[in-house]
Amino acid sequence: MPFVKNSWYVAGWSTDFEDRLVPLTICAQNLVLFRTRAGEMVALEDRCPHRLLPLSRGKRIGDTIQCGYHGMTFGADGRCVRVPGQSNLPKSAYVDAYPTLERHGIVWIWMGEPEAADPALCFDMPELADPNWHVHHGDKLHIRANYLNVAENLVDPAHVSFVHPTTLGNAASENVPVHVKTGGEAIVAWRWIRDAEPIGFFKKFGGFSGNVDRWHYYYLHLPSTAVIDFGSADANLALPEEERDKGVRIFALHFVTPVEEGYTIDHWMHLRNTALGDEEASEQMDRMFRIAFDEDKAILEAIHEEEQRPQKRKPIRIAIDKGPNVYRMRIRDMLEAEATVDLGEPVSPVFVQHD
C-alpha cells in the first residue's frame, strides 16, 4: 500500500541534528538533514541529479552541501549554486526541498506537496507546554514491519493483557469491554478496569500495593501518531473518568514514521503528572517502556513475516477490531484523495444527478 504523503512525520528529536549531515529515509524517500548556521532545519532529497551520489556522502560548506563526486553544490532551498568548471547553472540542477517544523524538541518533515504544508496540521497537545507535566523524550524503536500494522496496534487496548502481562497489562482486563469512537479527528478506544490488582508498571513506578482503578485511552491521529493515556488510582477513591489527573497519569506518545514498506521507526516519549523534574524516574520508566515495546516489536515483526508468505485463507476479524478496521478504511480514503485532483463543483454542468 502506498504511503500517505500529505502529512507531518517525525524525523527525530531536536538533539539528533547538529552541524553534521544526517541521512534518513521516510516514505521510501532518501533525505539528508542538517541545521543552518542560524539553527534552522533543512531537509533535502539525498541524491545529486548529476550521477546520483547521495549528498549525505558529500560535505557542508556553510549552509550548502557539496556533492562528494564532482562538487556540484546545493543551497538550503535545493537549488544548485555552483557547478565546478562552468558558470551556467542548468534549471534541472536541483534537488527537492522538504518543509520542516520544530517544536517541543521534535523535528517534523512534510513529505507531500510543499504548498499544503500547514503547521496547524502538525500534531500538538497542550500538556507538552504545561509546567504541571514532565516531558521526557524516550527512544526510537526500529521495527521490521509495515507502519500501518504498527499504528493500528496503538489503537488496540485488547492486546495489552496478552502481549504485556507483566508490564502494561494483566489478566484482570481480558474480558473488560473496549469502547470505540471513530467519528472525530482521532480514532479513540478505551476501557477502565475497576478494583483490580495494579499492573507491573504501576507497582514499580506508582507504588501501588492494594487494588486500583486503572484506565487505557488510545488516541490514533491519522496517519500514524498515537497517544496512550493510561494510569491508576487507589480503588477507594472511585475516580470518575474526567478526574484522571487525581491519579498517577501518563501519556505515552508514539510518532510512527514509515521508512520503507517493511520498515518503521516508532519515536516514543512520555509525559507524566508526577515526579516532575526527576530524571531518575524518567530513566526507570524508560527501562520499563523498553521491555513493553520490545514485546510489541516481536509480535509485529512475526506478523509481518507471515504476511509475506502465501496464505491459504482470508484473515478473520473479530469484535475488538473495530478501531483498526476504521483506521484502515480512513487511510484508504486519504490515499485516494492524494491520488486524484478535485476540480470542485462544475460551473456549467452537462449532467444532472438525481440520487
PyMOL commands that set and color helices and strands:
alter all, ss='L'
color gray80, all
select helices_A, chain A and resi 14-16+55-57+114-116+119-121+126-129+147-153+157-163+171-173+200-204+235-237+241-246+279-307+319-339
alter helices_A, ss='H'
color red, helices_A
select strands_A, chain A and resi 8-13+22-26+29-35+41-45+59-61+64-66+73-74+80-82+100-103+106-110+134-143+179-181+186-196+212-221+225-234+248-260+263-272
alter strands_A, ss='S'
color yellow, strands_A
deselect
rebuild
show_as cartoon
